[in-house]
Amino acid sequence: SISNSEIFPPGYAIYWRDRDLHGGGVSVLVRDTLNSLHCVDFENNSELVWAAITLKDRRTMYLSCFYRSPDKKSNYLDSLRDSLDLIYSKHPNKPPYIILCGDFNYPRINWTDCTAPSLGEGKYLLDIINDYHLHQLIDTPTYLSRGVSHILDIVLTTHPSLLSEVAVGREFL
């Protein structure tokens, strides 16, 4: 019942998925000067939204936002794997351009050496990252709990050169 203009600034195409009646959800904003579209075929029962942006060289870049609640089991990532399978099937000869951002809520992943103590603690996410040739770009903690800092919000991409600058901060606009 809330319009996009009440939340988001003008000048953007807005692609979003609400969680449920109790709030939450994910969104991707793309400058309206870029040619983009909502890729609902890649979305499923997870909190995940995809947009496709046509680049100047006519290739497609896929931009996504994903949220995994801390109470979700690691099999929740199966839906992310299914989405990535669909995208890769459209590009069998070359890895597609993908930027996948989100709050994955795996505090026990050590991003310095890309290790996790067990499947439920993030090993399955690391397997997905490796299987789809994704690179994690955030190296600064995004969450502090009981004096311990964690990287929970991450940026994954197939082509790190797509992003010239990634920073953690509180200012988004």
Kinemage of the C-alpha trace (Angstrom):
@kinemage 1
@onewidth
@group {chain A} dominant
@subgroup {mainchain}
@vectorlist {calphas} color= white
{ca ser a 1} P 0.000 0.000 0.000
{ca ile a 2} L 3.082 2.266 0.026
{ca ser a 3} L 4.156 3.785 -3.267
{ca asn a 4} L 7.764 3.617 -4.446
{ca ser a 5} L 8.020 7.419 -4.383
{ca glu a 6} L 7.429 7.394 -0.615
{ca ile a 7} L 10.601 5.362 -0.057
{ca phe a 8} L 12.933 5.677 -3.048
{ca pro a 9} L 14.449 8.733 -4.731
{ca pro a 10} L 13.313 9.722 -8.227
{ca gly a 11} L 15.365 8.719 -11.246
{ca tyr a 12} L 15.502 4.969 -10.636
{ca ala a 13} L 13.814 1.858 -11.935
{ca ile a 14} L 12.864 -0.062 -8.798
{ca tyr a 15} L 12.664 -3.835 -8.632
{ca trp a 16} L 11.527 -5.289 -5.331
{ca arg a 17} L 10.013 -8.241 -3.529
{ca asp a 18} L 8.190 -7.894 -0.250
{ca arg a 19} L 8.762 -10.516 2.420
{ca asp a 20} L 5.258 -10.715 3.884
{ca leu a 21} L 2.716 -8.603 5.731
{ca his a 22} L 5.117 -8.161 8.650
{ca gly a 23} L 7.687 -6.103 6.750
{ca gly a 24} L 11.005 -6.816 5.149
{ca gly a 25} L 11.900 -7.523 1.566
{ca val a 26} L 14.648 -6.813 -0.933
{ca ser a 27} L 15.087 -4.291 -3.709
{ca val a 28} L 17.409 -3.312 -6.519
{ca leu a 29} L 17.506 0.252 -7.856
{ca val a 30} L 18.889 0.985 -11.315
{ca arg a 31} L 19.330 4.494 -12.719
{ca asp a 32} L 16.524 5.059 -15.191
{ca thr a 33} L 19.082 6.190 -17.782
{ca leu a 34} L 20.142 2.528 -18.083
{ca asn a 35} L 18.200 -0.105 -19.999
{ca ser a 36} L 17.034 -2.576 -17.337
{ca leu a 37} L 14.293 -5.085 -16.620
{ca his a 38} L 13.016 -7.167 -13.732
{ca cys a 39} L 14.034 -10.843 -14.090
{ca val a 40} L 11.183 -12.588 -12.292
{ca asp a 41} L 12.075 -15.911 -13.972
{ca phe a 42} L 15.185 -16.112 -11.766
{ca glu a 43} L 13.265 -15.505 -8.551
{ca asn a 44} L 11.777 -18.215 -6.371
{ca asn a 45} L 10.633 -18.748 -2.794
{ca ser a 46} L 13.650 -17.005 -1.227
{ca glu a 47} L 14.072 -13.343 -0.450
{ca leu a 48} L 15.800 -12.566 -3.732
{ca val a 49} L 15.279 -10.055 -6.546
{ca trp a 50} L 17.075 -9.877 -9.921
{ca ala a 51} L 17.418 -7.130 -12.525
{ca ala a 52} L 19.143 -7.302 -15.901
{ca ile a 53} L 20.994 -4.298 -17.289
{ca thr a 54} L 21.979 -4.096 -20.945
{ca leu a 55} L 25.525 -2.772 -21.192
{ca lys a 56} L 26.931 -0.580 -23.985
{ca asp a 57} L 28.569 -3.609 -25.620
{ca arg a 58} L 25.098 -5.281 -25.646
{ca arg a 59} L 26.094 -7.811 -22.989
{ca thr a 60} L 23.853 -8.298 -20.004
{ca met a 61} L 24.778 -7.662 -16.391
{ca tyr a 62} L 22.625 -9.243 -13.699
{ca leu a 63} L 22.199 -7.341 -10.455
{ca ser a 64} L 20.644 -8.965 -7.412
{ca cys a 65} L 19.833 -8.463 -3.755
{ca phe a 66} L 19.498 -11.460 -1.429
{ca tyr a 67} L 18.566 -11.742 2.234
{ca arg a 68} L 18.966 -14.809 4.437
{ca ser a 69} L 17.483 -14.511 7.894
{ca pro a 70} L 19.783 -15.874 10.631
{ca asp a 71} L 17.180 -18.528 11.483
{ca lys a 72} L 17.169 -20.006 7.952
{ca lys a 73} L 19.084 -23.239 7.439
{ca ser a 74} L 21.838 -23.555 4.846
{ca asn a 75} L 19.440 -25.326 2.431
{ca tyr a 76} L 17.776 -21.917 2.001
{ca leu a 77} L 20.706 -21.256 -0.319
{ca asp a 78} L 19.373 -23.925 -2.715
{ca ser a 79} L 17.096 -21.229 -4.150
{ca leu a 80} L 20.105 -18.999 -4.783
{ca arg a 81} L 21.876 -21.888 -6.517
{ca asp a 82} L 18.760 -22.508 -8.655
{ca ser a 83} L 18.737 -18.847 -9.737
{ca leu a 84} L 22.408 -18.920 -10.639
{ca asp a 85} L 21.872 -22.159 -12.597
{ca leu a 86} L 19.200 -20.420 -14.682
{ca ile a 87} L 21.430 -17.429 -15.408
{ca tyr a 88} L 24.414 -19.595 -16.327
{ca ser a 89} L 22.216 -21.708 -18.636
{ca lys a 90} L 21.527 -18.530 -20.644
{ca his a 91} L 25.285 -17.982 -21.038
{ca pro a 92} L 26.828 -21.425 -21.670
{ca asn a 93} L 30.026 -20.172 -23.343
{ca lys a 94} L 31.106 -17.328 -21.067
{ca pro a 95} L 30.532 -16.527 -17.385
{ca pro a 96} L 27.769 -13.921 -17.178
{ca tyr a 97} L 28.299 -10.548 -15.540
{ca ile a 98} L 26.777 -10.880 -12.076
{ca ile a 99} L 26.720 -8.588 -9.064
{ca leu a 100} L 24.984 -10.176 -6.089
{ca cys a 101} L 24.668 -8.141 -2.901
{ca gly a 102} L 23.000 -8.968 0.338
{ca asp a 103} L 22.882 -9.853 3.970
{ca phe a 104} L 23.784 -13.544 4.089
{ca asn a 105} L 24.095 -13.749 7.891
{ca tyr a 106} L 27.033 -16.126 8.180
{ca pro a 107} L 29.135 -14.613 10.977
{ca arg a 108} L 31.516 -17.574 11.211
{ca ile a 109} L 32.838 -17.378 7.660
{ca asn a 110} L 36.443 -16.264 7.638
{ca trp a 111} L 36.576 -14.127 4.483
{ca thr a 112} L 40.360 -13.733 4.668
{ca asp a 113} L 40.929 -17.375 3.772
{ca cys a 114} L 37.351 -18.262 2.681
{ca thr a 115} L 36.737 -20.964 5.256
{ca ala a 116} L 33.798 -21.925 7.439
{ca pro a 117} L 33.681 -24.398 10.321
{ca ser a 118} L 30.742 -26.420 8.950
{ca leu a 119} L 27.925 -26.591 6.409
{ca gly a 120} L 25.484 -24.775 8.679
{ca glu a 121} L 28.043 -22.081 9.371
{ca gly a 122} L 28.559 -21.042 5.770
{ca lys a 123} L 30.474 -23.800 3.990
{ca tyr a 124} L 27.592 -24.297 1.540
{ca leu a 125} L 27.680 -20.587 0.651
{ca leu a 126} L 31.423 -20.869 0.027
{ca asp a 127} L 30.759 -23.877 -2.229
{ca ile a 128} L 28.259 -21.809 -4.250
{ca ile a 129} L 30.744 -18.947 -4.520
{ca asn a 130} L 33.382 -21.333 -5.867
{ca asp a 131} L 31.005 -23.217 -8.190
{ca tyr a 132} L 29.886 -20.008 -9.922
{ca his a 133} L 33.283 -18.286 -9.959
{ca leu a 134} L 32.114 -15.469 -7.706
{ca his a 135} L 34.471 -13.127 -5.842
{ca gln a 136} L 33.548 -11.623 -2.469
{ca leu a 137} L 34.590 -7.954 -2.300
{ca ile a 138} L 33.767 -6.792 1.235
{ca asp a 139} L 36.709 -6.937 3.637
{ca thr a 140} L 35.417 -4.559 6.318
{ca pro a 141} L 33.096 -5.702 9.131
{ca thr a 142} L 29.442 -4.824 8.591
{ca tyr a 143} L 28.097 -5.906 11.981
{ca leu a 144} L 29.255 -5.706 15.597
{ca ser a 145} L 27.875 -8.140 18.205
{ca arg a 146} L 29.136 -8.374 21.787
{ca gly a 147} L 32.373 -6.673 20.842
{ca val a 148} L 33.081 -9.006 17.925
{ca ser a 149} L 32.855 -7.697 14.373
{ca his a 150} L 31.558 -9.788 11.474
{ca ile a 151} L 31.140 -9.479 7.724
{ca leu a 152} L 27.470 -10.372 7.158
{ca asp a 153} L 26.677 -8.068 4.229
{ca ile a 154} L 28.640 -9.090 1.177
{ca val a 155} L 29.099 -8.225 -2.496
{ca leu a 156} L 29.726 -11.105 -4.876
{ca thr a 157} L 30.614 -10.738 -8.539
{ca thr a 158} L 31.848 -12.813 -11.456
{ca his a 159} L 33.907 -9.885 -12.718
{ca pro a 160} L 35.552 -7.797 -9.944
{ca ser a 161} L 36.585 -5.205 -12.546
{ca leu a 162} L 32.892 -4.232 -12.840
{ca leu a 163} L 33.163 -2.473 -9.504
{ca ser a 164} L 35.804 0.201 -9.207
{ca glu a 165} L 35.000 1.081 -5.606
{ca val a 166} L 33.170 -0.824 -2.871
{ca ala a 167} L 32.843 0.724 0.568
{ca val a 168} L 31.050 -0.077 3.809
{ca gly a 169} L 29.208 2.833 5.311
{ca arg a 170} L 25.944 4.226 6.545
{ca glu a 171} L 25.288 6.731 3.758
{ca phe a 172} L 23.535 5.213 0.764
{ca leu a 173} L 22.333 8.230 -1.201
